[in-house]
Amino acid sequence: MGDDELADLRRRRLEQLQRQSLDQQSMEEQLQRQKQAEAQIHQVLLQILEPEARERLANIKLTKPEFARAIEQQLVALAQSGRLKQKISDAQLKELLRQLVPEKKEWNIRRM
């Protein structure tokens, strides 16, 4: 292997390592932004939900994380728009959930 080939291999390897480093930094920054956003959402939820409602939302998050995230986003949007005048109770959260969850259709098959 000649000196030119070796220098070229070193240069390519250095470029590859630099790209990997930049990619890793980008991913770390993205994770940091995501953590900050989640912390802000959590902070808003602490302010607008009563303890029982927060517990109910936490239980929903365990079973249906995507649905819970959608609920959280809607609650934060309501709070930021200024439409909430008081904390949301557990009963109010239940009613909101009933409105958001589509009713199940029941099928009755009868044999004659």
C-alpha positions as CSV (number, residue, x, y, z in Angstrom):
1,M,0.0,0.0,0.0
2,G,1.5,3.3,-1.0
3,D,1.7,6.5,1.0
4,D,-1.0,8.2,-1.1
5,E,-3.4,5.3,-0.5
6,L,-2.7,5.3,3.2
7,A,-3.2,9.1,3.4
8,D,-6.5,8.7,1.5
9,L,-7.7,6.0,3.8
10,R,-6.9,8.1,6.9
11,R,-8.6,11.1,5.4
12,R,-11.8,9.1,4.6
13,R,-11.8,7.5,8.1
14,L,-11.4,10.9,9.7
15,E,-14.3,12.3,7.7
16,Q,-16.4,9.3,8.7
17,L,-15.6,9.8,12.4
18,Q,-16.4,13.5,12.1
19,R,-19.8,12.7,10.5
20,Q,-20.6,10.2,13.2
21,S,-19.7,12.7,15.9
22,L,-22.0,15.4,14.3
23,D,-24.8,12.8,14.0
24,Q,-24.4,11.9,17.6
25,Q,-24.4,15.5,18.7
26,S,-27.5,16.1,16.7
27,M,-29.3,13.2,18.3
28,E,-28.3,14.3,21.7
29,E,-29.6,17.8,21.1
30,Q,-32.9,16.4,19.8
31,L,-33.3,14.2,22.9
32,Q,-32.5,17.2,25.1
33,R,-35.2,19.3,23.3
34,Q,-37.7,16.4,23.6
35,K,-37.0,16.1,27.4
36,Q,-37.5,19.9,27.8
37,A,-40.8,19.7,26.0
38,E,-42.0,16.8,28.1
39,A,-40.9,18.7,31.3
40,Q,-42.9,21.8,30.2
41,I,-46.0,19.6,29.5
42,H,-45.6,18.0,32.9
43,Q,-45.4,21.4,34.5
44,V,-48.5,22.7,32.8
45,L,-50.4,19.5,33.7
46,L,-49.4,19.9,37.4
47,Q,-50.9,23.4,37.3
48,I,-54.2,22.5,35.5
49,L,-55.1,19.0,36.9
50,E,-56.2,18.0,40.3
51,P,-54.3,15.1,41.8
52,E,-57.1,12.5,41.0
53,A,-57.2,13.7,37.4
54,R,-53.4,13.4,37.2
55,E,-53.6,9.9,38.5
56,R,-56.2,8.9,36.0
57,L,-54.1,10.4,33.2
58,A,-51.1,8.5,34.5
59,N,-53.1,5.2,34.4
60,I,-54.2,5.9,30.9
61,K,-50.6,6.6,29.9
62,L,-49.6,3.1,31.1
63,T,-52.2,1.4,28.9
64,K,-52.5,3.7,26.0
65,P,-49.5,6.0,25.7
66,E,-50.4,7.6,22.4
67,F,-53.9,8.4,23.5
68,A,-52.6,9.9,26.7
69,R,-50.1,12.1,24.8
70,A,-53.0,13.4,22.6
71,I,-55.0,14.2,25.7
72,E,-52.1,15.9,27.3
73,Q,-51.5,18.0,24.2
74,Q,-55.2,19.0,24.1
75,L,-55.1,20.0,27.8
76,V,-52.0,22.0,27.4
77,A,-53.5,23.8,24.3
78,L,-56.6,24.6,26.4
79,A,-54.4,26.0,29.2
80,Q,-52.3,28.1,26.8
81,S,-55.3,29.5,25.1
82,G,-56.6,30.7,28.4
83,R,-59.9,28.7,28.2
84,L,-59.3,27.0,31.6
85,K,-60.5,29.1,34.5
86,Q,-60.0,26.4,37.2
87,K,-58.2,23.1,37.7
88,I,-59.7,20.1,35.9
89,S,-61.2,17.6,38.3
90,D,-61.4,13.9,37.9
91,A,-65.1,14.0,36.9
92,Q,-64.3,16.7,34.3
93,L,-61.5,14.6,32.9
94,K,-63.7,11.6,32.7
95,E,-66.3,13.6,30.7
96,L,-63.6,14.9,28.4
97,L,-62.4,11.3,27.8
98,R,-66.0,10.1,27.1
99,Q,-66.3,12.8,24.4
100,L,-63.0,11.8,22.8
101,V,-63.3,8.1,22.8
102,P,-65.6,6.9,20.0
103,E,-68.5,4.7,21.1
104,K,-68.2,1.1,20.3
105,K,-70.7,-0.4,18.0
106,E,-72.2,-3.6,19.2
107,W,-73.2,-6.3,16.8
108,N,-75.9,-8.7,17.8
109,I,-76.2,-11.8,15.6
110,R,-79.3,-13.8,16.2
111,R,-79.9,-17.2,14.7
112,M,-83.5,-18.0,13.8
